[in-house]
Amino acid sequence: MGLRHIEAFQPQVVIVLDDPAARYVMLPLIRHPNIAIVFSGMNAQPESYNESKPFMTSRRQPGGNVTGVYEKLYVGQSLRVMAAAVPGLRSGKVVMITDYSPTGNGLNPAVRE
């Protein structure tokens, strides 16, 4: 279903799940006068999408026709829980291989927490 089909259908709300939907559906529909957009499951920071096409004043005040729930990745915390549960891992090393996709870009800062 393309953007023309969405506009022809005239939904009151469009829900976008994950980064490709945010990129290819949410961004083009930002500031659409008759469509509210709710995002969920994005790995990229909302601010990254906001740089491409502004839609929010801040996370506390999204503004416009867009709101949603950012998918926070708890990688660092997950590793600490795993080390507590499996004592043999406490002295081990971890390698994480990521890329520059929205998921990879979301994981990198999460590991440092």
Biopython code that builds the backbone (N, CA, C, O; Angstrom):
import numpy as np
from Bio.PDB.StructureBuilder import StructureBuilder

atoms = [
    (1, "MET", "N", (0.857, -1.172, 0.000)),
    (1, "MET", "CA", (0.000, 0.000, 0.000)),
    (1, "MET", "C", (0.902, 1.235, 0.000)),
    (1, "MET", "O", (1.750, 1.384, 0.880)),
    (2, "GLY", "N", (0.726, 2.097, -0.962)),
    (2, "GLY", "CA", (1.533, 3.312, -1.059)),
    (2, "GLY", "C", (0.902, 4.476, -0.317)),
    (2, "GLY", "O", (-0.213, 4.381, 0.195)),
    (3, "LEU", "N", (1.635, 5.568, -0.271)),
    (3, "LEU", "CA", (1.134, 6.764, 0.415)),
    (3, "LEU", "C", (-0.145, 7.282, -0.218)),
    (3, "LEU", "O", (-1.025, 7.784, 0.482)),
    (4, "ARG", "N", (-0.256, 7.165, -1.532)),
    (4, "ARG", "CA", (-1.500, 7.617, -2.192)),
    (4, "ARG", "C", (-2.688, 6.809, -1.709)),
    (4, "ARG", "O", (-3.779, 7.348, -1.529)),
    (5, "HIS", "N", (-2.477, 5.498, -1.494)),
    (5, "HIS", "CA", (-3.571, 4.654, -0.996)),
    (5, "HIS", "C", (-3.963, 5.049, 0.425)),
    (5, "HIS", "O", (-5.144, 5.066, 0.773)),
    (6, "ILE", "N", (-2.962, 5.366, 1.238)),
    (6, "ILE", "CA", (-3.254, 5.792, 2.611)),
    (6, "ILE", "C", (-4.052, 7.088, 2.595)),
    (6, "ILE", "O", (-5.055, 7.210, 3.298)),
    (7, "GLU", "N", (-3.615, 8.046, 1.803)),
    (7, "GLU", "CA", (-4.334, 9.318, 1.735)),
    (7, "GLU", "C", (-5.735, 9.143, 1.168)),
    (7, "GLU", "O", (-6.667, 9.806, 1.623)),
    (8, "ALA", "N", (-5.903, 8.260, 0.176)),
    (8, "ALA", "CA", (-7.228, 8.015, -0.401)),
    (8, "ALA", "C", (-8.151, 7.332, 0.603)),
    (8, "ALA", "O", (-9.355, 7.589, 0.614)),
    (9, "PHE", "N", (-7.598, 6.472, 1.439)),
    (9, "PHE", "CA", (-8.380, 5.768, 2.465)),
    (9, "PHE", "C", (-8.845, 6.721, 3.561)),
    (9, "PHE", "O", (-9.856, 6.465, 4.215)),
    (10, "GLN", "N", (-8.118, 7.813, 3.765)),
    (10, "GLN", "CA", (-8.421, 8.850, 4.743)),
    (10, "GLN", "C", (-8.546, 8.328, 6.181)),
    (10, "GLN", "O", (-9.558, 8.561, 6.842)),
    (11, "PRO", "N", (-7.519, 7.623, 6.658)),
    (11, "PRO", "CA", (-7.590, 7.173, 8.059)),
    (11, "PRO", "C", (-7.415, 8.352, 9.004)),
    (11, "PRO", "O", (-6.791, 9.354, 8.652)),
    (12, "GLN", "N", (-7.961, 8.230, 10.186)),
    (12, "GLN", "CA", (-7.749, 9.263, 11.193)),
    (12, "GLN", "C", (-6.384, 9.094, 11.851)),
    (12, "GLN", "O", (-5.749, 10.073, 12.244)),
    (13, "VAL", "N", (-5.938, 7.840, 11.966)),
    (13, "VAL", "CA", (-4.665, 7.526, 12.600)),
    (13, "VAL", "C", (-3.909, 6.523, 11.739)),
    (13, "VAL", "O", (-4.488, 5.570, 11.217)),
    (14, "VAL", "N", (-2.608, 6.751, 11.600)),
    (14, "VAL", "CA", (-1.708, 5.792, 10.964)),
    (14, "VAL", "C", (-0.712, 5.363, 12.028)),
    (14, "VAL", "O", (-0.054, 6.200, 12.645)),
    (15, "ILE", "N", (-0.602, 4.050, 12.245)),
    (15, "ILE", "CA", (0.349, 3.514, 13.209)),
    (15, "ILE", "C", (1.532, 2.961, 12.431)),
    (15, "ILE", "O", (1.367, 2.113, 11.555)),
    (16, "VAL", "N", (2.721, 3.444, 12.753)),
    (16, "VAL", "CA", (3.928, 2.958, 12.077)),
    (16, "VAL", "C", (4.764, 2.171, 13.091)),
    (16, "VAL", "O", (5.048, 2.644, 14.192)),
    (17, "LEU", "N", (5.142, 0.973, 12.691)),
    (17, "LEU", "CA", (5.905, 0.080, 13.558)),
    (17, "LEU", "C", (7.264, -0.183, 12.932)),
    (17, "LEU", "O", (7.349, -0.727, 11.831)),
    (18, "ASP", "N", (8.305, 0.192, 13.612)),
    (18, "ASP", "CA", (9.695, -0.037, 13.247)),
    (18, "ASP", "C", (10.222, 1.056, 12.317)),
    (18, "ASP", "O", (9.473, 1.894, 11.816)),
    (19, "ASP", "N", (11.518, 1.015, 12.109)),
    (19, "ASP", "CA", (12.211, 2.096, 11.409)),
    (19, "ASP", "C", (11.841, 2.254, 9.932)),
    (19, "ASP", "O", (11.678, 3.388, 9.482)),
    (20, "PRO", "N", (11.702, 1.181, 9.162)),
    (20, "PRO", "CA", (11.318, 1.405, 7.760)),
    (20, "PRO", "C", (9.966, 2.110, 7.629)),
    (20, "PRO", "O", (9.799, 2.970, 6.765)),
    (21, "ALA", "N", (9.012, 1.755, 8.469)),
    (21, "ALA", "CA", (7.707, 2.427, 8.424)),
    (21, "ALA", "C", (7.830, 3.889, 8.821)),
    (21, "ALA", "O", (7.160, 4.753, 8.255)),
    (22, "ALA", "N", (8.694, 4.163, 9.802)),
    (22, "ALA", "CA", (8.916, 5.564, 10.196)),
    (22, "ALA", "C", (9.513, 6.349, 9.041)),
    (22, "ALA", "O", (9.094, 7.470, 8.755)),
    (23, "ARG", "N", (10.488, 5.756, 8.385)),
    (23, "ARG", "CA", (11.181, 6.448, 7.298)),
    (23, "ARG", "C", (10.284, 6.655, 6.074)),
    (23, "ARG", "O", (10.247, 7.745, 5.504)),
    (24, "TYR", "N", (9.568, 5.611, 5.679)),
    (24, "TYR", "CA", (8.847, 5.660, 4.401)),
    (24, "TYR", "C", (7.379, 6.045, 4.507)),
    (24, "TYR", "O", (6.748, 6.359, 3.498)),
    (25, "VAL", "N", (6.827, 6.025, 5.719)),
    (25, "VAL", "CA", (5.417, 6.406, 5.885)),
    (25, "VAL", "C", (5.280, 7.619, 6.802)),
    (25, "VAL", "O", (4.636, 8.605, 6.443)),
    (26, "MET", "N", (5.893, 7.542, 8.001)),
    (26, "MET", "CA", (5.743, 8.642, 8.951)),
    (26, "MET", "C", (6.306, 9.951, 8.408)),
    (26, "MET", "O", (5.612, 10.967, 8.391)),
    (27, "LEU", "N", (7.563, 9.928, 7.964)),
    (27, "LEU", "CA", (8.190, 11.179, 7.522)),
    (27, "LEU", "C", (7.394, 11.885, 6.422)),
    (27, "LEU", "O", (7.177, 13.093, 6.520)),
    (28, "PRO", "N", (6.950, 11.173, 5.376)),
    (28, "PRO", "CA", (6.182, 11.884, 4.351)),
    (28, "PRO", "C", (4.824, 12.415, 4.832)),
    (28, "PRO", "O", (4.299, 13.375, 4.269)),
    (29, "LEU", "N", (4.255, 11.786, 5.880)),
    (29, "LEU", "CA", (2.937, 12.220, 6.358)),
    (29, "LEU", "C", (3.009, 13.262, 7.479)),
    (29, "LEU", "O", (1.977, 13.729, 7.963)),
    (30, "ILE", "N", (4.225, 13.623, 7.888)),
    (30, "ILE", "CA", (4.354, 14.657, 8.916)),
    (30, "ILE", "C", (3.708, 15.943, 8.419)),
    (30, "ILE", "O", (3.883, 16.350, 7.270)),
    (31, "ARG", "N", (2.966, 16.559, 9.304)),
    (31, "ARG", "CA", (2.211, 17.791, 9.039)),
    (31, "ARG", "C", (1.025, 17.575, 8.091)),
    (31, "ARG", "O", (0.462, 18.548, 7.590)),
    (32, "HIS", "N", (0.641, 16.336, 7.840)),
    (32, "HIS", "CA", (-0.572, 16.092, 7.054)),
    (32, "HIS", "C", (-1.746, 16.598, 7.885)),
    (32, "HIS", "O", (-1.869, 16.228, 9.053)),
    (33, "PRO", "N", (-2.594, 17.416, 7.326)),
    (33, "PRO", "CA", (-3.624, 18.083, 8.142)),
    (33, "PRO", "C", (-4.680, 17.157, 8.741)),
    (33, "PRO", "O", (-5.299, 17.518, 9.742)),
    (34, "ASN", "N", (-4.907, 15.980, 8.165)),
    (34, "ASN", "CA", (-6.014, 15.145, 8.625)),
    (34, "ASN", "C", (-5.590, 13.782, 9.160)),
    (34, "ASN", "O", (-6.447, 12.945, 9.446)),
    (35, "ILE", "N", (-4.295, 13.541, 9.301)),
    (35, "ILE", "CA", (-3.834, 12.227, 9.740)),
    (35, "ILE", "C", (-2.935, 12.373, 10.963)),
    (35, "ILE", "O", (-1.939, 13.095, 10.937)),
    (36, "ALA", "N", (-3.307, 11.673, 12.038)),
    (36, "ALA", "CA", (-2.451, 11.576, 13.218)),
    (36, "ALA", "C", (-1.559, 10.349, 13.043)),
    (36, "ALA", "O", (-1.995, 9.332, 12.503)),
    (37, "ILE", "N", (-0.319, 10.446, 13.497)),
    (37, "ILE", "CA", (0.633, 9.350, 13.350)),
    (37, "ILE", "C", (1.106, 8.929, 14.733)),
    (37, "ILE", "O", (1.471, 9.766, 15.558)),
    (38, "VAL", "N", (1.097, 7.609, 14.978)),
    (38, "VAL", "CA", (1.612, 7.048, 16.220)),
    (38, "VAL", "C", (2.710, 6.064, 15.836)),
    (38, "VAL", "O", (2.481, 5.132, 15.065)),
    (39, "PHE", "N", (3.919, 6.283, 16.387)),
    (39, "PHE", "CA", (5.020, 5.365, 16.081)),
    (39, "PHE", "C", (5.309, 4.483, 17.282)),
    (39, "PHE", "O", (5.030, 4.846, 18.425)),
    (40, "SER", "N", (5.877, 3.308, 16.998)),
    (40, "SER", "CA", (6.320, 2.394, 18.034)),
    (40, "SER", "C", (7.388, 1.492, 17.447)),
    (40, "SER", "O", (7.404, 1.232, 16.244)),
    (41, "GLY", "N", (8.275, 1.019, 18.299)),
    (41, "GLY", "CA", (9.264, 0.052, 17.859)),
    (41, "GLY", "C", (10.417, 0.622, 17.059)),
    (41, "GLY", "O", (11.152, -0.131, 16.420)),
    (42, "MET", "N", (10.593, 1.929, 17.077)),
    (42, "MET", "CA", (11.722, 2.523, 16.351)),
    (42, "MET", "C", (12.996, 2.299, 17.152)),
    (42, "MET", "O", (13.009, 2.478, 18.370)),
    (43, "ASN", "N", (14.058, 1.911, 16.476)),
    (43, "ASN", "CA", (15.356, 1.777, 17.126)),
    (43, "ASN", "C", (16.153, 3.076, 17.023)),
    (43, "ASN", "O", (16.905, 3.419, 17.935)),
    (44, "ALA", "N", (15.992, 3.784, 15.935)),
    (44, "ALA", "CA", (16.669, 5.072, 15.780)),
    (44, "ALA", "C", (16.034, 6.075, 16.747)),
    (44, "ALA", "O", (14.849, 5.986, 17.066)),
    (45, "GLN", "N", (16.834, 7.014, 17.198)),
    (45, "GLN", "CA", (16.334, 8.045, 18.099)),
    (45, "GLN", "C", (15.290, 8.899, 17.373)),
    (45, "GLN", "O", (15.474, 9.229, 16.201)),
    (46, "PRO", "N", (14.211, 9.255, 18.046)),
    (46, "PRO", "CA", (13.227, 10.144, 17.424)),
    (46, "PRO", "C", (13.871, 11.443, 16.923)),
    (46, "PRO", "O", (13.452, 11.998, 15.907)),
    (47, "GLU", "N", (14.891, 11.921, 17.643)),
    (47, "GLU", "CA", (15.575, 13.140, 17.227)),
    (47, "GLU", "C", (16.233, 12.985, 15.855)),
    (47, "GLU", "O", (16.339, 13.958, 15.108)),
    (48, "SER", "N", (16.674, 11.775, 15.518)),
    (48, "SER", "CA", (17.270, 11.535, 14.197)),
    (48, "SER", "C", (16.243, 11.757, 13.098)),
    (48, "SER", "O", (16.537, 12.382, 12.079)),
    (49, "TYR", "N", (15.036, 11.242, 13.309)),
    (49, "TYR", "CA", (13.976, 11.467, 12.324)),
    (49, "TYR", "C", (13.565, 12.934, 12.300)),
    (49, "TYR", "O", (13.238, 13.476, 11.244)),
    (50, "ASN", "N", (13.583, 13.570, 13.457)),
    (50, "ASN", "CA", (13.229, 14.980, 13.551)),
    (50, "ASN", "C", (14.202, 15.856, 12.764)),
    (50, "ASN", "O", (13.814, 16.898, 12.236)),
    (51, "GLU", "N", (15.471, 15.434, 12.687)),
    (51, "GLU", "CA", (16.448, 16.179, 11.893)),
    (51, "GLU", "C", (16.101, 16.107, 10.403)),
    (51, "GLU", "O", (16.298, 17.077, 9.672)),
    (52, "SER", "N", (15.586, 14.959, 9.956)),
    (52, "SER", "CA", (15.208, 14.812, 8.546)),
    (52, "SER", "C", (14.009, 15.667, 8.187)),
    (52, "SER", "O", (13.980, 16.339, 7.156)),
    (53, "LYS", "N", (13.018, 15.625, 9.070)),
    (53, "LYS", "CA", (11.796, 16.402, 8.851)),
    (53, "LYS", "C", (11.222, 16.741, 10.220)),
    (53, "LYS", "O", (10.668, 15.864, 10.883)),
    (54, "PRO", "N", (11.339, 17.981, 10.655)),
    (54, "PRO", "CA", (10.924, 18.346, 12.012)),
    (54, "PRO", "C", (9.459, 18.014, 12.296)),
    (54, "PRO", "O", (8.561, 18.330, 11.515)),
    (55, "PHE", "N", (9.253, 17.362, 13.446)),
    (55, "PHE", "CA", (7.894, 17.029, 13.874)),
    (55, "PHE", "C", (7.698, 17.179, 15.374)),
    (55, "PHE", "O", (6.575, 17.043, 15.859)),
    (56, "MET", "N", (8.766, 17.456, 16.123)),
    (56, "MET", "CA", (8.604, 17.563, 17.566)),
    (56, "MET", "C", (9.440, 18.713, 18.117)),
    (56, "MET", "O", (10.521, 19.027, 17.621)),
    (57, "THR", "N", (8.898, 19.319, 19.153)),
    (57, "THR", "CA", (9.624, 20.342, 19.880)),
    (57, "THR", "C", (10.622, 19.663, 20.807)),
    (57, "THR", "O", (11.787, 20.055, 20.871)),
    (58, "SER", "N", (10.156, 18.639, 21.527)),
    (58, "SER", "CA", (10.978, 17.833, 22.416)),
    (58, "SER", "C", (10.251, 16.518, 22.647)),
    (58, "SER", "O", (9.120, 16.347, 22.192)),
    (59, "ARG", "N", (10.884, 15.594, 23.347)),
    (59, "ARG", "CA", (10.198, 14.331, 23.653)),
    (59, "ARG", "C", (9.001, 14.564, 24.563)),
    (59, "ARG", "O", (7.992, 13.866, 24.459)),
    (60, "ARG", "N", (9.112, 15.534, 25.447)),
    (60, "ARG", "CA", (7.990, 15.827, 26.346)),
    (60, "ARG", "C", (6.849, 16.536, 25.620)),
    (60, "ARG", "O", (5.689, 16.404, 26.009)),
    (61, "GLN", "N", (7.172, 17.280, 24.577)),
    (61, "GLN", "CA", (6.171, 18.007, 23.803)),
    (61, "GLN", "C", (6.379, 17.689, 22.331)),
    (61, "GLN", "O", (6.993, 18.470, 21.604)),
    (62, "PRO", "N", (5.864, 16.531, 21.884)),
    (62, "PRO", "CA", (6.112, 16.166, 20.493)),
    (62, "PRO", "C", (5.570, 17.200, 19.503)),
    (62, "PRO", "O", (6.252, 17.561, 18.544)),
    (63, "GLY", "N", (4.358, 17.669, 19.735)),
    (63, "GLY", "CA", (3.777, 18.664, 18.835)),
    (63, "GLY", "C", (3.343, 18.051, 17.514)),
    (63, "GLY", "O", (3.614, 16.883, 17.238)),
    (64, "GLY", "N", (2.684, 18.830, 16.726)),
    (64, "GLY", "CA", (2.257, 18.381, 15.399)),
    (64, "GLY", "C", (1.325, 17.192, 15.440)),
    (64, "GLY", "O", (0.560, 17.007, 16.387)),
    (65, "ASN", "N", (1.405, 16.388, 14.392)),
    (65, "ASN", "CA", (0.501, 15.254, 14.255)),
    (65, "ASN", "C", (1.182, 13.921, 14.554)),
    (65, "ASN", "O", (0.683, 12.872, 14.148)),
    (66, "VAL", "N", (2.318, 13.948, 15.260)),
    (66, "VAL", "CA", (3.093, 12.736, 15.517)),
    (66, "VAL", "C", (3.328, 12.565, 17.012)),
    (66, "VAL", "O", (3.666, 13.518, 17.714)),
    (67, "THR", "N", (3.143, 11.334, 17.489)),
    (67, "THR", "CA", (3.510, 10.960, 18.850)),
    (67, "THR", "C", (3.831, 9.475, 18.830)),
    (67, "THR", "O", (3.584, 8.801, 17.830)),
    (68, "GLY", "N", (4.371, 8.965, 19.909)),
    (68, "GLY", "CA", (4.645, 7.542, 19.928)),
    (68, "GLY", "C", (5.500, 7.114, 21.087)),
    (68, "GLY", "O", (5.744, 7.868, 22.029)),
    (69, "VAL", "N", (5.954, 5.867, 20.994)),
    (69, "VAL", "CA", (6.755, 5.239, 22.030)),
    (69, "VAL", "C", (8.055, 4.779, 21.396)),
    (69, "VAL", "O", (8.060, 3.976, 20.463)),
    (70, "TYR", "N", (9.154, 5.300, 21.916)),
    (70, "TYR", "CA", (10.481, 4.935, 21.431)),
    (70, "TYR", "C", (10.884, 3.598, 22.058)),
    (70, "TYR", "O", (10.620, 3.369, 23.238)),
    (71, "GLU", "N", (11.512, 2.725, 21.291)),
    (71, "GLU", "CA", (11.937, 1.411, 21.775)),
    (71, "GLU", "C", (13.333, 1.525, 22.391)),
    (71, "GLU", "O", (14.338, 1.512, 21.680)),
    (72, "LYS", "N", (13.382, 1.636, 23.702)),
    (72, "LYS", "CA", (14.675, 1.748, 24.391)),
    (72, "LYS", "C", (15.294, 0.361, 24.483)),
    (72, "LYS", "O", (14.646, -0.597, 24.905)),
    (73, "LEU", "N", (16.543, 0.270, 24.084)),
    (73, "LEU", "CA", (17.259, -0.999, 24.113)),
    (73, "LEU", "C", (18.126, -1.062, 25.363)),
    (73, "LEU", "O", (18.964, -0.189, 25.585)),
    (74, "TYR", "N", (17.930, -2.076, 26.166)),
    (74, "TYR", "CA", (18.643, -2.222, 27.434)),
    (74, "TYR", "C", (19.777, -3.242, 27.306)),
    (74, "TYR", "O", (19.824, -4.210, 28.065)),
    (75, "VAL", "N", (20.668, -3.037, 26.374)),
    (75, "VAL", "CA", (21.736, -3.996, 26.118)),
    (75, "VAL", "C", (22.702, -4.062, 27.298)),
    (75, "VAL", "O", (23.014, -5.151, 27.781)),
    (76, "GLY", "N", (23.173, -2.916, 27.763)),
    (76, "GLY", "CA", (24.104, -2.902, 28.885)),
    (76, "GLY", "C", (23.517, -3.568, 30.114)),
    (76, "GLY", "O", (24.178, -4.378, 30.763)),
    (77, "GLN", "N", (22.281, -3.229, 30.435)),
    (77, "GLN", "CA", (21.614, -3.829, 31.593)),
    (77, "GLN", "C", (21.417, -5.328, 31.376)),
    (77, "GLN", "O", (21.568, -6.112, 32.313)),
    (78, "SER", "N", (21.087, -5.727, 30.168)),
    (78, "SER", "CA", (20.906, -7.156, 29.865)),
    (78, "SER", "C", (22.198, -7.925, 30.081)),
    (78, "SER", "O", (22.168, -9.047, 30.587)),
    (79, "LEU", "N", (23.330, -7.345, 29.708)),
    (79, "LEU", "CA", (24.617, -8.011, 29.924)),
    (79, "LEU", "C", (24.923, -8.149, 31.414)),
    (79, "LEU", "O", (25.451, -9.176, 31.840)),
    (80, "ARG", "N", (24.600, -7.133, 32.209)),
    (80, "ARG", "CA", (24.822, -7.222, 33.653)),
    (80, "ARG", "C", (23.944, -8.310, 34.274)),
    (80, "ARG", "O", (24.398, -9.047, 35.149)),
    (81, "VAL", "N", (22.701, -8.413, 33.829)),
    (81, "VAL", "CA", (21.805, -9.458, 34.330)),
    (81, "VAL", "C", (22.343, -10.832, 33.939)),
    (81, "VAL", "O", (22.335, -11.755, 34.753)),
    (82, "MET", "N", (22.808, -10.974, 32.704)),
    (82, "MET", "CA", (23.358, -12.245, 32.243)),
    (82, "MET", "C", (24.582, -12.627, 33.069)),
    (82, "MET", "O", (24.727, -13.791, 33.444)),
    (83, "ALA", "N", (25.471, -11.666, 33.361)),
    (83, "ALA", "CA", (26.664, -11.948, 34.171)),
    (83, "ALA", "C", (26.280, -12.371, 35.584)),
    (83, "ALA", "O", (26.941, -13.226, 36.173)),
    (84, "ALA", "N", (25.219, -11.783, 36.137)),
    (84, "ALA", "CA", (24.770, -12.166, 37.476)),
    (84, "ALA", "C", (24.161, -13.566, 37.465)),
    (84, "ALA", "O", (24.303, -14.316, 38.431)),
    (85, "ALA", "N", (23.492, -13.911, 36.385)),
    (85, "ALA", "CA", (22.829, -15.215, 36.301)),
    (85, "ALA", "C", (23.800, -16.344, 35.954)),
    (85, "ALA", "O", (23.593, -17.487, 36.361)),
    (86, "VAL", "N", (24.845, -16.032, 35.213)),
    (86, "VAL", "CA", (25.805, -17.048, 34.768)),
    (86, "VAL", "C", (27.186, -16.610, 35.265)),
    (86, "VAL", "O", (27.880, -15.853, 34.585)),
    (87, "PRO", "N", (27.586, -17.085, 36.451)),
    (87, "PRO", "CA", (28.833, -16.615, 37.060)),
    (87, "PRO", "C", (30.065, -16.745, 36.163)),
    (87, "PRO", "O", (30.976, -15.923, 36.268)),
    (88, "GLY", "N", (30.123, -17.730, 35.303)),
    (88, "GLY", "CA", (31.276, -17.907, 34.433)),
    (88, "GLY", "C", (31.467, -16.770, 33.442)),
    (88, "GLY", "O", (32.553, -16.626, 32.880)),
    (89, "LEU", "N", (30.460, -15.973, 33.219)),
    (89, "LEU", "CA", (30.564, -14.852, 32.282)),
    (89, "LEU", "C", (31.154, -13.596, 32.914)),
    (89, "LEU", "O", (31.541, -12.669, 32.202)),
    (90, "ARG", "N", (31.225, -13.554, 34.219)),
    (90, "ARG", "CA", (31.644, -12.335, 34.906)),
    (90, "ARG", "C", (33.044, -11.883, 34.526)),
    (90, "ARG", "O", (33.313, -10.683, 34.463)),
    (91, "SER", "N", (33.934, -12.828, 34.272)),
    (91, "SER", "CA", (35.300, -12.435, 33.925)),
    (91, "SER", "C", (35.547, -12.492, 32.426)),
    (91, "SER", "O", (36.673, -12.291, 31.972)),
    (92, "GLY", "N", (34.510, -12.764, 31.662)),
    (92, "GLY", "CA", (34.654, -12.879, 30.216)),
    (92, "GLY", "C", (34.586, -11.544, 29.509)),
    (92, "GLY", "O", (34.365, -10.501, 30.123)),
    (93, "LYS", "N", (34.775, -11.599, 28.233)),
    (93, "LYS", "CA", (34.693, -10.413, 27.388)),
    (93, "LYS", "C", (33.532, -10.586, 26.429)),
    (93, "LYS", "O", (33.138, -11.706, 26.106)),
    (94, "VAL", "N", (32.990, -9.471, 25.980)),
    (94, "VAL", "CA", (31.849, -9.487, 25.073)),
    (94, "VAL", "C", (32.216, -8.738, 23.801)),
    (94, "VAL", "O", (32.809, -7.660, 23.852)),
    (95, "VAL", "N", (31.867, -9.306, 22.683)),
    (95, "VAL", "CA", (32.028, -8.625, 21.401)),
    (95, "VAL", "C", (30.636, -8.400, 20.839)),
    (95, "VAL", "O", (29.830, -9.327, 20.758)),
    (96, "MET", "N", (30.365, -7.183, 20.457)),
    (96, "MET", "CA", (29.090, -6.887, 19.810)),
    (96, "MET", "C", (29.393, -6.272, 18.453)),
    (96, "MET", "O", (30.104, -5.271, 18.360)),
    (97, "ILE", "N", (28.863, -6.862, 17.426)),
    (97, "ILE", "CA", (29.081, -6.366, 16.073)),
    (97, "ILE", "C", (27.796, -5.703, 15.610)),
    (97, "ILE", "O", (26.735, -6.328, 15.586)),
    (98, "THR", "N", (27.898, -4.444, 15.246)),
    (98, "THR", "CA", (26.727, -3.712, 14.771)),
    (98, "THR", "C", (27.047, -3.065, 13.431)),
    (98, "THR", "O", (28.169, -3.142, 12.932)),
    (99, "ASP", "N", (26.055, -2.443, 12.876)),
    (99, "ASP", "CA", (26.232, -1.714, 11.624)),
    (99, "ASP", "C", (25.672, -0.312, 11.802)),
    (99, "ASP", "O", (25.376, 0.102, 12.923)),
    (100, "TYR", "N", (25.528, 0.404, 10.728)),
    (100, "TYR", "CA", (25.002, 1.762, 10.790)),
    (100, "TYR", "C", (23.526, 1.830, 10.415)),
    (100, "TYR", "O", (23.036, 2.874, 9.985)),
    (101, "SER", "N", (22.826, 0.719, 10.578)),
    (101, "SER", "CA", (21.377, 0.713, 10.375)),
    (101, "SER", "C", (20.729, 1.394, 11.582)),
    (101, "SER", "O", (21.406, 1.651, 12.577)),
    (102, "PRO", "N", (19.430, 1.688, 11.509)),
    (102, "PRO", "CA", (18.780, 2.274, 12.690)),
    (102, "PRO", "C", (18.922, 1.389, 13.929)),
    (102, "PRO", "O", (19.089, 1.899, 15.037)),
    (103, "THR", "N", (18.858, 0.064, 13.749)),
    (103, "THR", "CA", (19.010, -0.827, 14.900)),
    (103, "THR", "C", (20.421, -0.741, 15.459)),
    (103, "THR", "O", (20.600, -0.603, 16.669)),
    (104, "GLY", "N", (21.427, -0.821, 14.591)),
    (104, "GLY", "CA", (22.813, -0.721, 15.040)),
    (104, "GLY", "C", (23.093, 0.605, 15.713)),
    (104, "GLY", "O", (23.759, 0.652, 16.748)),
    (105, "ASN", "N", (22.594, 1.674, 15.138)),
    (105, "ASN", "CA", (22.792, 3.003, 15.739)),
    (105, "ASN", "C", (22.068, 3.121, 17.071)),
    (105, "ASN", "O", (22.494, 3.887, 17.936)),
    (106, "GLY", "N", (20.991, 2.382, 17.253)),
    (106, "GLY", "CA", (20.294, 2.379, 18.538)),
    (106, "GLY", "C", (21.013, 1.526, 19.574)),
    (106, "GLY", "O", (20.965, 1.831, 20.765)),
    (107, "LEU", "N", (21.675, 0.463, 19.136)),
    (107, "LEU", "CA", (22.383, -0.417, 20.069)),
    (107, "LEU", "C", (23.662, 0.194, 20.608)),
    (107, "LEU", "O", (23.971, 0.026, 21.787)),
    (108, "ASN", "N", (24.403, 0.888, 19.787)),
    (108, "ASN", "CA", (25.706, 1.398, 20.218)),
    (108, "ASN", "C", (25.639, 2.246, 21.473)),
    (108, "ASN", "O", (26.399, 1.981, 22.404)),
    (109, "PRO", "N", (24.763, 3.265, 21.560)),
    (109, "PRO", "CA", (24.707, 4.032, 22.818)),
    (109, "PRO", "C", (24.133, 3.213, 23.963)),
    (109, "PRO", "O", (24.470, 3.463, 25.120)),
    (110, "ALA", "N", (23.271, 2.237, 23.670)),
    (110, "ALA", "CA", (22.650, 1.437, 24.721)),
    (110, "ALA", "C", (23.675, 0.581, 25.442)),
    (110, "ALA", "O", (23.506, 0.313, 26.631)),
    (111, "VAL", "N", (24.731, 0.142, 24.771)),
    (111, "VAL", "CA", (25.749, -0.681, 25.387)),
    (111, "VAL", "C", (26.552, 0.118, 26.392)),
    (111, "VAL", "O", (27.009, -0.431, 27.395)),
    (112, "ARG", "N", (26.728, 1.387, 26.145)),
    (112, "ARG", "CA", (27.549, 2.235, 27.013)),
    (112, "ARG", "C", (26.862, 2.573, 28.326)),
    (112, "ARG", "O", (27.506, 3.077, 29.246)),
    (113, "GLU", "N", (25.573, 2.306, 28.428)),
    (113, "GLU", "CA", (24.825, 2.665, 29.656)),
    (113, "GLU", "C", (25.213, 1.788, 30.825)),
    (113, "GLU", "O", (24.683, 1.953, 31.924)),
]
sb = StructureBuilder()
sb.init_structure("model")
sb.init_model(0)
sb.init_chain("A")
sb.init_seg("    ")
for serial, (resi, resn, name, xyz) in enumerate(atoms, 1):
    if name == "N":
        sb.init_residue(resn, " ", resi, " ")
    sb.init_atom(name, np.array(xyz, "f"), 0.0, 1.0, " ", f" {name:<3s}", serial, name[0])
structure = sb.get_structure()
